[in-house]
Amino acid sequence: MQFSLALLTTLLATLSTAAPIAQEKRDVTIPDWVDGFWGTTYTPFDSSKNCRSADQIKEDISALSGKFKILRLYSNDCSVVQYAAESFDGKLFVAVNDISSSDAIKGDLDSIDASITAAGKSFNDVVHTVFVGNELVYNSWYTASDVANFIKEAKSAKSDFTGEWTTGETASSYYGNPDLCGAVDVVYLNNHPWFDDQTAETAGSYVLGHVEAVAAFCSENGHDVSVKTSETGWPSAGDDNGPAVASSANQETAVGNILKSAGDSSILFSAYNELWKSSTENGGVEQHWGVLGDAPSS
């Protein structure tokens, strides 16, 4: 079959100006073994460690809206707080990470406040809890007394906030540091059975056991404070950690057991796989905690 040059030119011009075919958005369905967790976590980076676009971040987060009550964010990188405030119908856990000075703490809080204002909302309407640092005691970066002072400074910088002030720590950080119990409004534990040589079958009892043990420790030392879980989950791939086997089947078993034991007061780590993280650290599990697979915008 032969085409005239004029006809071929017209055809090519039409194809070059045609609207691109829109990609179908992936529907995010919450499986039974996840449905019922209080909240989940999100980070806004793509596999190249770059910020996702505003539309991509909102696509990822809106897919979680109505399915979790809480979304934990670890920073305000990529203006993620603004986009979460615009697209998530629950409340946010936000983070103060620069604790190098009082001005730095205030700067982080001001950045969060500005992002929420840009979304047309108010800090108290959007934020459930402010985390001042994450695993600062666990990593021996600061003492419990230091962290207590950071929280005090943050409270002073944002005295009109009516929600909770806390920090993210492991259970071990509280033992021997009873004053840390009194520094927070609610104790939030990063509570990971996989890293502590548990099996998928014991994951639920492990998480609940740590919550109950820290609550008892704080109470015995004069601090009757609520204890909840700010991170918990299980990897779907990577090397094994002794009896802690990373696999999709074990992720379902472990997360399902955690849901039964403490899901209604736990933040699930994480909603989506985080492909920006190291592919070799901790036996290669760091990228594979997402219970919903890769982010819709991937």
N, C-alpha and C positions, 0 to 999 in steps of 0.2 A: 504494500500500500504506500502511495506517495503523497506527501503533503507539500503544498506550495510554501515558499519561504515566508510569505505574508501571514499565512494561516499559522505556521509554526511560531512565528514571532508573537502573534496575538495570544496563542495558547500559553507560551512561556510567561508573558506579561501577566496574564490572568492568574497563573499559579503563584507567581512571586508576590502578588498583592492580596492573595486570599488570606482570610483570617486563620491563624494557627488553630489546630484542633486542641481544644482544652483537655488537659489531663483529668481523668476522673479521680476525685478525692477518695482516699481509702477510708472506709467506714471503720470506726473504732468500736469494737464490741467488748464489753467487760465480761470475762469468763466468770463462771460461778465461784471459782476458787479465789477470785479477787474481789468480787462484788460484796461490799460491806466494810471495806477498809475506810477509816476516817479520812485519810488523805494520801497524797503521793508527792513525789519530787519531780522537778523539771530543771534542765539546764539548756540554754539557748544556742548551743554551738553545733556546727556541722562537722563532718568527718575530717575536715581540714583545719579544725580549731578556729574557724572564722565564725563571726556572728551570722546566724540565720537572718533573713530579711524580716521586716515587721510583719508582712503577710504570712510568712512561714511560721513565725513564732505564734501568731494568733491562731493559725490553723491547728498547730499542735495543741495549744492550750484549750481552745474551744472544744476540741474533741474530748477533753476531760471534764468539761463543765457539765454539771448535773449528775456526774458519776462519782465525784469525790467532793467532800465538803471543804477540804483544806488542800492548798497547793504550797509546798515548801520550795522557796527559791533561795539560792546560796549567795547571790550577789545581785547587783543592779546592772551587770554587764549587758550590753546590747539593748539597753532600755527595757529589759524584760519585765520590770515591775509595772511600767505603763501599759504594756501590751497584755499582761496578765490581768490588770485592773479593768481593761476594756473587754476582755473575752472570757473571763472565768467568773461564774456566778456564786462561787463560795468565797472564803476568806483566805488571806495569804499569811504564810510565815515568811518574814523578810530578814535580811542579815546585815549586821554591822561587822565588817571585817577589818577595817583599818582602826586599830585600837592603839596606835602609836602615840596619841596625845588626845587631850580633851577636844581640841579643835578638829582633829581627824574623825573622832567619833561623831561629833556634830555634823561634820561634812557628809558622812555616809547617811545619816538620818535626813539631812536636808535634801540629798540627792533622791532618796526614796520618796520624800514628801513632794518634791517637784514633779517626779514621774507620775505620782498618783493625781496630783493637781492637773497635769497635762491630759489625764484620762477623764477629767471632769468629775472627780470624786474626792472624798476626804480621807485622810489617814485613818481615822477611827472607824470609818465605814468599811474600809478595805482590809486593814491589817488586824489579824488575830493575835499574833505573837511576834515579838522582835527577838531574834537570836543575836547575842553579843558574843561573837567568836564561835568557833567550832573545834572541839577537841584540843583546846589550848593546854589543858592540864594533862590529858592523855599523852600528848606528844612532848611533854616536858618543856613547852615553850614558855609557859607562865605558871605561877603558883595559883592555888585556889583563891588565896587572898587577893592576888592581882586581878583575877577574873571578877571577883566580887566588887572590886573597885571600878572596873570597867563598866559593869552593869549599873553601878551607882551613878557614874558619870553620864551614861546614856540616859538614864531616867531623868537626870537633871536637865539634859539638853532637850528632852522631849517630854516635859512635865505634863502636857495636856493629853498624852496618850492614855487611853482607858483600858487597853488590853494587857496582855501578859509580857513580862520581861524574863528572859531565860538565857541559857547557853546550851550548846550541844556537847554532850560528853558521854563517855562510856560509864558503865556501872562502876568499874574499878576506880574511876576518878573521884567518886564520892566517898568511898571507904577511906577513913582516915582524914577526911576533910568535911566534917559536919557543918562548918560555917558556910560551905557552898550550898548546902540545903536551904539555909536561911537567906541566901543572896538572890534566889530565884523565886518567881511566883509559882511556877510549876517546874518540876524536874523533868527534863526531856533526855531520854537515853538513846544514843546510837547503839542499837541492840542487834548484833549480827551473829547468828548462830553458825554460819558457814565459816567465819574466821576463828571460831572457838571450837573447832573439831567436832561439831555436832552432826548427827544424821538428819536427813530430811524428816524422819519420823519424830525426832525429839525437838525440832525447831520451835514448835509452839510452846511446849513446856519450858524450854530455855528462855524464851522472850518473857513469858509471864513470870517465871521464877526470878529473873533479874528485876523486873518491876516491883515485885513483892518484897524482895530482899532490900532494895534501896529504900523503899517506903518504910520498912521496918527500921533500918539503920537511921534514917533521918528522924523518925519518931522517937527512937530511943535516945536521941541526942537533942530532943526538945523542939524538933521542927516537924509539925504535922502538915506535910506538903504533898500534894497530888503528884504521882509519878506516871508519865506516859512515855511512849516510844516515838522518837523523831526520825528514826531510820531503821528499817528492817527489811529483809528480803532474802533472795537466794539466786545465785547465778545459773544461767541456762547452759553455759559452755565455759571451757577452760580446764585447767588441771584440777585434780582432786586435792583436798586438804585433809589428808588422812581419811577418816570415815565420811567427811563432808564431800560428797560427790556432786560436781557441777554438771547438770544435765537438764534438759527441758522437763523430763518426767519428774525429776527430783525438785525442780523449781515449783512445779504444780503441787507436789505433795507437801513441801515445806511451807510454801506460802498459804496453802489451804489450812494447814495445821496452825499457823500463826493467826490466821483469820478467826479460827474457832476459839483460840485462847485469848487473844487480845486485839483483834482487828479493829474494833470500834474505838480504840484509843491509840491506834498506831498509824504512822506515816510510812507508806510502802515505798521502798527504794528499789527500783524506780519505775516510772510509767513506761519509759522508752529506753532502748539500748543507747548508750552514750559512746558513739564511735569515735569521738574526739579524744577519748582517754587512751592510755597506753595499752597496746596489744600484748605486752609481755609482763607487766607488773602484776604481782600477786598471782602468778600462774596463769596469766592471760584471762582472768575473769572480769577485769574492770569494765570492759565494754558490754557485758552481757547480763545485766541485771533487769533489763526492761521486761516487764510482764506482758506488755502489749506489743512486743517486737520493736521494729524501727519506727521512728517518729513518722507521722503521716506526710510531713513535708520533705522527707528524705528522698 
